Structures are given as C-alpha cells and as structure tokens.
Amino acid sequence: MSLLEPIGFDVVEATDGKDALAKINVSSPDLIVTDLMMPIMDGYALMEELRKSPHQNIPIIVSSASVFESEQYKSLNAGACAFLPKPVPADSLLELLRSHLQLEWVYAEYKEVSTNQNQRSEILFPDKEVLMHLYELAEDGDVDSILHIVNGLKLEDYNFTPFADKIVQLAENFQLKKLREMLNEAIK
C-alpha cells in the first residue's frame, strides 16, 4: 500500500482470503496481490474460488515469504500470473503492474544527482544510522516512510534541506535504484 497509493492507485486491503473475496465482489479490482499464508482462507483457496467466479480473469500476483520453487510453481498452477518474494522488490512489482495492467509509466523531469567529493562538502548528510535506515526503506520500496523521514530532517535542521530535497525528488519519481546509489555513496 505504501508503494502504490502515493502514485495514484486505489488500494483495498483485506485481512484474509474470505475478507478478500467479499471486498473483490464489491470493488471489482483490476489486479490482486495476495499472500499464500492467511488465516481463515489461504491464498491457494482464494485463487481457487476466484477462478470459479465472475472475477476469474483478474490477474493475481502472489507475494510470499515462502520462496521455495515448489511454492512458486504451485501458486502459478493455482492461477497466479506471477510470484514475488517478500519483501516485495518495488521495481519488480511496478514492472508486473505495467505489464498486466498495460500501463505506461510517466516520469517527471529529473536532474541527475551526483554525490562526488566536491558536492559532499556542500550537502549536510544526516547520521550514518539515518542513511542506512533510508537505504533499507529504499530497498523495500517504502516511499512514504522515506518521505516522512527526510521531511522530518528538514524540520529538525534547515541545513538538511539540500539533502532532503534530492531524496524527495528521487523517491517521488520512484527512481529507487538511483536513490540507493546516492545513499550508498553518502554512507561511505
């Protein structure tokens, strides 16, 4: 949700497979992302029910911490169109959404961010712990948390504004690879 809502997706969350079926019948989603392990009705039972319903053609992406090849094959055989391991790689999820929903991503204009040694002296970087936490959030694709942290940095100390603005620019444009590269350089 933290990845998809900020870029304009309407997201409906369910607590388990039975809850998901009820919400699918009401909202008729364009795509479903489900876990395999859920209480009451697991992901396999959910897919089985969907394949017998009027919603049988909705693409389903399975995301699970279980990365055994057998689980991946089993979920694909149950009706999933793709399998993503948890934590969900943001770039992979966005690519699957593009593919299955026939989307065309539109990116805002972007200026290349450089963190060479000359620029490091002009930008005040937060503590290494904060940089490492931001890096981990970027790996998870948690853009909301990244934005929350860097906006807090600006409030904490105005001198963090140039750093925070660069992070915001990359995060809002979902250029997570470049964001991780910038943070990695700053951590060094």
URZIUR-V554166 format. One record per helix or strand of 3 or more residues. SS is the DSSP state (h for helix, s for strand). FROM is the first residue (numbers start at 0). TO is the last residue. If there is no record, write none. Layout:
SS | FROM | TO
SS | FROM | TO
This chain:
h | 4 | 6
h | 16 | 26
s | 30 | 33
h | 42 | 50
s | 58 | 63
h | 68 | 76
s | 81 | 84
h | 89 | 99
h | 116 | 119
h | 127 | 139
h | 142 | 155
h | 157 | 171
h | 175 | 186
